[in-house]
Structure formats: structure tokens, C-alpha cells
Amino acid sequence: MSECEVYCVSACCGMDAYQITPENLQRWADRVSRSTFDDVSKELDRAIENLQSAPESLFFLDAEHSRAEVLDWFRRIQAAFAATRAAD
């Protein structure tokens, strides 16, 4: 996610610090192994699955957010990740 942390830093701005795009994620994907890429894909799926049973309100990154807001954020990451290709 460090490649997407372009507007600010998460410690300051939380989710708003990130610009989640396939291009930003691709810079990361070009530097990691296929195994790491696949592991992150699985972790995203698990995070989304686990968030669906999380409390309606939760603390995430910078402040309290609704579960729906955090789920949407992770789904945007997942969509951008799906448009990203693992390095050969």
C-alpha cells in the first residue's frame, strides 16, 4: 500500500492518504515475487470476508468508520489489484 500512499500518510489522514489505482499497485507488483502477489490476493479476499461480520462501527487506520465504508475501501483495493499483473 505504500505505493498508493500519495496524498498524505495514513497516520495523519487514514484512508484518505491513499490513491488506489492499478498503476500504483503495479509498481509494487513489479518488485515482488509471484508468491507474494498471490498471498496478497488471498489476504484481500480474507479481509473482505472477515469485515462482513465486523461490528457496524470500527476503528480503522485514523478514526472510527462504518463497516460499509471500510468494506468499500477494501473492495476498491481488490478491484485495482485485479487489474494488476504479477511480475514474471
C-alpha positions in Angstrom: 0.0 0.0 0.0 3.0 2.3 0.3 2.9 2.9 -3.4 -0.7 4.2 -3.0 0.0 6.4 -0.1 0.4 9.6 -2.2 -1.9 12.3 -0.8 -0.5 12.1 2.8 0.4 9.4 5.3 -2.1 7.0 6.8 -1.1 8.0 10.4 -2.4 11.5 9.6 -5.1 11.0 7.0 -6.1 7.4 7.3 -7.8 6.0 4.2 -7.8 9.5 2.5 -4.0 9.3 2.3 -4.3 6.7 -0.5 -4.8 6.9 -4.2 -5.8 3.3 -5.0 -5.1 2.6 -8.7 -3.9 -0.3 -10.7 -0.9 1.8 -11.8 0.2 2.5 -8.2 -0.3 -1.2 -7.3 1.6 -2.3 -10.4 4.7 -0.5 -9.2 4.6 -2.7 -6.1 3.7 -5.9 -8.1 6.7 -5.4 -10.4 9.0 -5.7 -7.4 7.6 -8.7 -5.6 7.6 -12.4 -6.3 4.6 -14.2 -7.8 4.1 -16.0 -4.5 3.9 -12.7 -2.6 1.5 -11.3 -5.2 -0.7 -14.4 -4.8 -0.6 -14.2 -1.0 -1.7 -10.6 -1.0 -4.7 -11.5 -3.3 -5.7 -14.2 -0.8 -5.3 -11.8 2.2 -7.6 -9.2 0.4 -10.2 -11.9 0.0 -9.9 -12.9 3.7 -10.1 -9.2 4.9 -13.3 -8.6 2.9 -14.8 -11.8 4.2 -13.9 -11.0 7.8 -15.1 -7.4 7.6 -18.6 -8.6 6.6 -19.1 -9.8 10.1 -17.3 -6.9 11.8 -19.2 -4.5 14.1 -21.2 -1.8 12.3 -18.6 0.8 13.6 -14.9 0.1 13.9 -11.6 1.9 14.4 -9.5 1.6 11.2 -6.3 3.5 10.4 -7.1 7.0 11.5 -10.6 7.0 13.2 -13.8 5.3 13.6 -15.5 4.3 10.4 -18.6 2.3 9.4 -18.1 -1.3 8.4 -19.6 -0.4 5.0 -17.0 2.4 4.5 -14.1 0.1 5.3 -15.5 -2.7 3.2 -15.8 -0.3 0.2 -12.2 0.8 0.7 -11.0 -2.9 0.6 -13.2 -3.6 -2.4 -11.6 -0.7 -4.2 -8.2 -2.2 -3.4 -9.4 -5.6 -4.6 -10.7 -4.1 -7.9 -7.4 -2.3 -8.5 -5.5 -5.4 -7.6 -7.5 -7.4 -10.1 -6.3 -5.1 -12.8 -2.7 -5.6 -11.7 -0.4 -8.3 -13.1 2.2 -10.3 -11.2 5.8 -9.9 -12.4 7.1 -12.8 -14.4 
